[in-house]
Amino acid sequence: MGRRGLMVLLSAACMAHSALAQINPFSRSRGTPLTGEDMAALQDATNRLLDNPQLAPGITEQWSNPKSGASGTLTAGYPVNGNGLSCRVIRYQNSVPGPTPQRDTRLTWCKTKEGWKLGD
């Protein structure tokens, strides 16, 4: 799945919550997909990071699910402008048991009136 496809899936996930929700955007990744519990932990970490009033480049949030063995780190990048919105690049470094344990993804989240949404 390309970056654009992943962003579309994550964008759909944003409809129900301010960050990740409803679907598992890593379900088509090679290796073990993230479980619903993994996604909930990832969602919570994303929300904590984006809602941090002191958010600065390099600030991180951790998530883990001892039940599945999955975990990860989210790292805030520099603010960017996306179509007139205040946006932030987030680097996701996730680890899951299986043949492809490490996953590294960068997504841009933009602040809208409705909350954080994926940018282009």
C-alpha positions as a Python dict, from the first residue, in 0.01 Angstrom:
ca = {
    (1, 'M'): (0, 0, 0),
    (2, 'G'): (141, 337, -96),
    (3, 'R'): (161, 644, 120),
    (4, 'R'): (-145, 793, -47),
    (5, 'G'): (-349, 477, 21),
    (6, 'L'): (-240, 474, 383),
    (7, 'M'): (-335, 838, 421),
    (8, 'V'): (-680, 771, 275),
    (9, 'L'): (-734, 486, 521),
    (10, 'L'): (-613, 694, 814),
    (11, 'S'): (-825, 986, 699),
    (12, 'A'): (-1131, 762, 709),
    (13, 'A'): (-1029, 659, 1058),
    (14, 'C'): (-1029, 1021, 1167),
    (15, 'M'): (-1399, 1060, 1101),
    (16, 'A'): (-1492, 892, 1430),
    (17, 'H'): (-1218, 1039, 1650),
    (18, 'S'): (-961, 1316, 1645),
    (19, 'A'): (-689, 1076, 1535),
    (20, 'L'): (-676, 705, 1452),
    (21, 'A'): (-996, 503, 1495),
    (22, 'Q'): (-1234, 240, 1351),
    (23, 'I'): (-1002, 67, 1104),
    (24, 'N'): (-657, -84, 1108),
    (25, 'P'): (-448, 105, 849),
    (26, 'F'): (-166, -148, 888),
    (27, 'S'): (-384, -450, 810),
    (28, 'R'): (-241, -484, 460),
    (29, 'S'): (119, -438, 566),
    (30, 'R'): (353, -730, 528),
    (31, 'G'): (376, -924, 849),
    (32, 'T'): (147, -922, 1146),
    (33, 'P'): (-117, -646, 1138),
    (34, 'L'): (-190, -431, 1439),
    (35, 'T'): (-486, -553, 1643),
    (36, 'G'): (-781, -341, 1749),
    (37, 'E'): (-621, -307, 2093),
    (38, 'D'): (-293, -200, 1928),
    (39, 'M'): (-479, 62, 1725),
    (40, 'A'): (-655, 192, 2038),
    (41, 'A'): (-319, 234, 2213),
    (42, 'L'): (-174, 401, 1900),
    (43, 'Q'): (-480, 629, 1882),
    (44, 'D'): (-438, 732, 2245),
    (45, 'A'): (-68, 809, 2192),
    (46, 'T'): (-144, 1012, 1877),
    (47, 'N'): (-408, 1214, 2060),
    (48, 'R'): (-176, 1279, 2357),
    (49, 'L'): (102, 1394, 2127),
    (50, 'L'): (-109, 1620, 1904),
    (51, 'D'): (-299, 1769, 2199),
    (52, 'N'): (18, 1849, 2395),
    (53, 'P'): (14, 2229, 2446),
    (54, 'Q'): (396, 2227, 2465),
    (55, 'L'): (436, 2022, 2146),
    (56, 'A'): (779, 2081, 1993),
    (57, 'P'): (989, 1889, 1740),
    (58, 'G'): (1140, 1579, 1897),
    (59, 'I'): (876, 1528, 2166),
    (60, 'T'): (769, 1163, 2178),
    (61, 'E'): (486, 947, 2302),
    (62, 'Q'): (509, 573, 2362),
    (63, 'W'): (244, 307, 2322),
    (64, 'S'): (244, -66, 2385),
    (65, 'N'): (15, -364, 2408),
    (66, 'P'): (169, -641, 2621),
    (67, 'K'): (-106, -879, 2506),
    (68, 'S'): (2, -866, 2138),
    (69, 'G'): (366, -772, 2192),
    (70, 'A'): (328, -466, 1970),
    (71, 'S'): (465, -126, 2068),
    (72, 'G'): (585, 197, 1920),
    (73, 'T'): (709, 551, 1945),
    (74, 'L'): (557, 860, 1790),
    (75, 'T'): (785, 1160, 1737),
    (76, 'A'): (668, 1512, 1654),
    (77, 'G'): (833, 1681, 1361),
    (78, 'Y'): (836, 2048, 1268),
    (79, 'P'): (515, 2241, 1208),
    (80, 'V'): (418, 2278, 843),
    (81, 'N'): (150, 2470, 655),
    (82, 'G'): (-101, 2258, 465),
    (83, 'N'): (-364, 2438, 258),
    (84, 'G'): (-374, 2723, 510),
    (85, 'L'): (-398, 2490, 810),
    (86, 'S'): (-154, 2442, 1095),
    (87, 'C'): (-7, 2095, 1047),
    (88, 'R'): (244, 1867, 1216),
    (89, 'V'): (447, 1578, 1076),
    (90, 'I'): (446, 1274, 1304),
    (91, 'R'): (689, 984, 1267),
    (92, 'Y'): (549, 647, 1371),
    (93, 'Q'): (800, 374, 1458),
    (94, 'N'): (605, 58, 1538),
    (95, 'S'): (724, -288, 1626),
    (96, 'V'): (514, -604, 1602),
    (97, 'P'): (602, -971, 1640),
    (98, 'G'): (645, -1151, 1310),
    (99, 'P'): (849, -1160, 991),
    (100, 'T'): (849, -780, 940),
    (101, 'P'): (875, -643, 1293),
    (102, 'Q'): (976, -280, 1227),
    (103, 'R'): (753, -27, 1056),
    (104, 'D'): (838, 337, 1004),
    (105, 'T'): (572, 578, 874),
    (106, 'R'): (547, 956, 852),
    (107, 'L'): (207, 1122, 843),
    (108, 'T'): (105, 1487, 838),
    (109, 'W'): (-182, 1583, 1069),
    (110, 'C'): (-359, 1920, 1022),
    (111, 'K'): (-568, 2103, 1282),
    (112, 'T'): (-921, 2176, 1156),
    (113, 'K'): (-1232, 2310, 1328),
    (114, 'E'): (-1345, 1948, 1366),
    (115, 'G'): (-1013, 1832, 1514),
    (116, 'W'): (-695, 1676, 1374),
    (117, 'K'): (-721, 1533, 1021),
    (118, 'L'): (-463, 1383, 788),
    (119, 'G'): (-312, 1632, 548),
    (120, 'D'): (-165, 1577, 204),
}
